Amino acid sequence: MVPRLVATAEAMDLLRRLRGNHGGLMMHQSGGCCDGSSPMCYPAGEFIVGDRDVLLGVLDQRLDVGVVPDSTPDGDDAVPVWISGSQFEAWKHTQLVLDVVPGRGGGFSLETPEGKRFLSRGRAFTEAENASLAASPPLVGADWENGSRPELPTEAQVVAEASDACPVPGQRLT
């Protein structure tokens, strides 16, 4: 099954740097308010996940580009990435690609002083991918609280660049 979430190598590098400074991490795809729709990075447990928030995936900080995990990450290696239930409904047809660009992060996000900010990019799933994903609904906050965890990904979660996951239409990759 195609993952709902992938990250660029640069995003993973920034997450590893933040883990070194702050310990375990979690992320929440913001739906507006103060920081627009930025992916926000917090120390693990610092953001209260709602019962209906949807788990997009768990980034495995042990992985490099193209590597498929052979075990589930735990502790500080695992970075769960959440989105509100209502926002997920609007974007469930889209794979979130976590990337990094120069700039200042959101006011409450840990990367703010790093000179880089996380950025969400997206790729629309194909009809076949949507059908496959519909057959296996994602976990929500209540599931997580009860100890449920997502299945081990069968595809790589880390791409070299965002264009590897969401190519620009009409642009040929070399």
C-alpha positions as a Python dict, from the first residue, in 0.01 Angstrom:
ca = {
    (1, 'M'): (0, 0, 0),
    (2, 'V'): (123, 347, -87),
    (3, 'P'): (218, 556, 219),
    (4, 'R'): (11, 862, 302),
    (5, 'L'): (332, 1034, 411),
    (6, 'V'): (686, 1058, 275),
    (7, 'A'): (969, 1292, 367),
    (8, 'T'): (1264, 1434, 182),
    (9, 'A'): (1618, 1357, 292),
    (10, 'E'): (1657, 1721, 398),
    (11, 'A'): (1342, 1703, 615),
    (12, 'M'): (1475, 1387, 781),
    (13, 'D'): (1813, 1557, 843),
    (14, 'L'): (1637, 1848, 1011),
    (15, 'L'): (1427, 1611, 1222),
    (16, 'R'): (1743, 1431, 1335),
    (17, 'R'): (1905, 1762, 1430),
    (18, 'L'): (1594, 1863, 1624),
    (19, 'R'): (1587, 1523, 1798),
    (20, 'G'): (1947, 1585, 1910),
    (21, 'N'): (1839, 1914, 2067),
    (22, 'H'): (1494, 1823, 2201),
    (23, 'G'): (1462, 1444, 2224),
    (24, 'G'): (1160, 1262, 2081),
    (25, 'L'): (943, 1450, 1832),
    (26, 'M'): (594, 1457, 1688),
    (27, 'M'): (437, 1661, 1410),
    (28, 'H'): (93, 1798, 1336),
    (29, 'Q'): (-16, 1934, 1000),
    (30, 'S'): (-163, 2268, 1100),
    (31, 'G'): (-500, 2359, 956),
    (32, 'G'): (-480, 2732, 984),
    (33, 'C'): (-486, 2998, 1254),
    (34, 'C'): (-157, 3158, 1354),
    (35, 'D'): (80, 2957, 1137),
    (36, 'G'): (-135, 2896, 831),
    (37, 'S'): (-114, 2540, 711),
    (38, 'S'): (243, 2463, 811),
    (39, 'P'): (356, 2126, 940),
    (40, 'M'): (441, 2193, 1303),
    (41, 'C'): (711, 2003, 1493),
    (42, 'Y'): (685, 1959, 1871),
    (43, 'P'): (861, 1763, 2143),
    (44, 'A'): (688, 1426, 2176),
    (45, 'G'): (372, 1463, 2383),
    (46, 'E'): (370, 1845, 2377),
    (47, 'F'): (76, 1866, 2136),
    (48, 'I'): (-247, 1706, 2250),
    (49, 'V'): (-370, 1470, 1980),
    (50, 'G'): (-749, 1458, 1960),
    (51, 'D'): (-947, 1134, 1942),
    (52, 'R'): (-1044, 1213, 1581),
    (53, 'D'): (-704, 1338, 1461),
    (54, 'V'): (-568, 1113, 1187),
    (55, 'L'): (-223, 957, 1186),
    (56, 'L'): (-71, 1016, 842),
    (57, 'G'): (228, 801, 927),
    (58, 'V'): (525, 750, 1154),
    (59, 'L'): (854, 872, 1013),
    (60, 'D'): (1144, 642, 1097),
    (61, 'Q'): (1457, 846, 1166),
    (62, 'R'): (1676, 538, 1115),
    (63, 'L'): (1599, 535, 742),
    (64, 'D'): (1782, 684, 447),
    (65, 'V'): (1661, 751, 93),
    (66, 'G'): (1494, 452, -69),
    (67, 'V'): (1521, 219, 232),
    (68, 'V'): (1213, 15, 325),
    (69, 'P'): (1196, -46, 701),
    (70, 'D'): (1230, -399, 834),
    (71, 'S'): (1111, -314, 1184),
    (72, 'T'): (887, -59, 1352),
    (73, 'P'): (1064, 248, 1494),
    (74, 'D'): (1022, 318, 1862),
    (75, 'G'): (1134, 574, 2114),
    (76, 'D'): (1304, 880, 1971),
    (77, 'D'): (1342, 717, 1627),
    (78, 'A'): (964, 739, 1569),
    (79, 'V'): (806, 1069, 1463),
    (80, 'P'): (427, 1038, 1438),
    (81, 'V'): (269, 1288, 1198),
    (82, 'W'): (-93, 1389, 1262),
    (83, 'I'): (-363, 1593, 1088),
    (84, 'S'): (-708, 1696, 1214),
    (85, 'G'): (-993, 1468, 1109),
    (86, 'S'): (-1174, 1742, 917),
    (87, 'Q'): (-859, 1849, 734),
    (88, 'F'): (-782, 1485, 653),
    (89, 'E'): (-1124, 1452, 488),
    (90, 'A'): (-1037, 1742, 259),
    (91, 'W'): (-690, 1604, 177),
    (92, 'K'): (-728, 1225, 201),
    (93, 'H'): (-679, 1193, -176),
    (94, 'T'): (-330, 1345, -140),
    (95, 'Q'): (4, 1206, -27),
    (96, 'L'): (176, 1452, 206),
    (97, 'V'): (541, 1509, 119),
    (98, 'L'): (728, 1666, 411),
    (99, 'D'): (1000, 1896, 279),
    (100, 'V'): (1224, 2177, 405),
    (101, 'V'): (1284, 2522, 257),
    (102, 'P'): (1485, 2824, 373),
    (103, 'G'): (1295, 3056, 603),
    (104, 'R'): (1157, 3088, 950),
    (105, 'G'): (940, 2810, 1088),
    (106, 'G'): (602, 2859, 1249),
    (107, 'G'): (606, 3041, 1582),
    (108, 'F'): (545, 2727, 1788),
    (109, 'S'): (741, 2481, 1574),
    (110, 'L'): (1083, 2361, 1690),
    (111, 'E'): (1265, 2445, 1365),
    (112, 'T'): (1193, 2818, 1401),
    (113, 'P'): (1553, 2915, 1503),
    (114, 'E'): (1714, 2682, 1245),
    (115, 'G'): (1682, 2912, 942),
    (116, 'K'): (1470, 2647, 769),
    (117, 'R'): (1105, 2560, 785),
    (118, 'F'): (905, 2248, 716),
    (119, 'L'): (679, 2265, 413),
    (120, 'S'): (400, 2031, 308),
    (121, 'R'): (384, 1937, -56),
    (122, 'G'): (126, 1707, -203),
    (123, 'R'): (72, 1450, -474),
    (124, 'A'): (-276, 1336, -571),
    (125, 'F'): (-319, 962, -537),
    (126, 'T'): (-422, 763, -843),
    (127, 'E'): (-764, 595, -851),
    (128, 'A'): (-601, 260, -772),
    (129, 'E'): (-409, 409, -478),
    (130, 'N'): (-726, 572, -343),
    (131, 'A'): (-912, 240, -365),
    (132, 'S'): (-631, 62, -179),
    (133, 'L'): (-618, 328, 91),
    (134, 'A'): (-997, 325, 135),
    (135, 'A'): (-978, -46, 215),
    (136, 'S'): (-744, 23, 507),
    (137, 'P'): (-853, 332, 701),
    (138, 'P'): (-582, 522, 892),
    (139, 'L'): (-551, 521, 1269),
    (140, 'V'): (-702, 804, 1469),
    (141, 'G'): (-598, 948, 1803),
    (142, 'A'): (-833, 721, 1998),
    (143, 'D'): (-678, 414, 1829),
    (144, 'W'): (-326, 538, 1914),
    (145, 'E'): (-427, 601, 2275),
    (146, 'N'): (-554, 242, 2294),
    (147, 'G'): (-216, 110, 2176),
    (148, 'S'): (-283, 53, 1805),
    (149, 'R'): (7, 122, 1571),
    (150, 'P'): (21, 137, 1191),
    (151, 'E'): (145, -155, 985),
    (152, 'L'): (506, -153, 877),
    (153, 'P'): (542, 40, 548),
    (154, 'T'): (615, -171, 241),
    (155, 'E'): (755, 124, 44),
    (156, 'A'): (1034, 369, 116),
    (157, 'Q'): (933, 670, 326),
    (158, 'V'): (1233, 889, 241),
    (159, 'V'): (1296, 1042, -101),
    (160, 'A'): (1600, 1239, -211),
    (161, 'E'): (1397, 1543, -320),
    (162, 'A'): (1031, 1643, -321),
    (163, 'S'): (1017, 1609, -701),
    (164, 'D'): (1089, 1236, -657),
    (165, 'A'): (753, 1200, -482),
    (166, 'C'): (553, 1472, -655),
    (167, 'P'): (698, 1557, -996),
    (168, 'V'): (602, 1884, -1159),
    (169, 'P'): (352, 1811, -1440),
    (170, 'G'): (503, 1851, -1784),
    (171, 'Q'): (858, 1849, -1650),
    (172, 'R'): (1072, 1552, -1747),
    (173, 'L'): (1294, 1410, -1475),
    (174, 'T'): (1646, 1316, -1578),
}
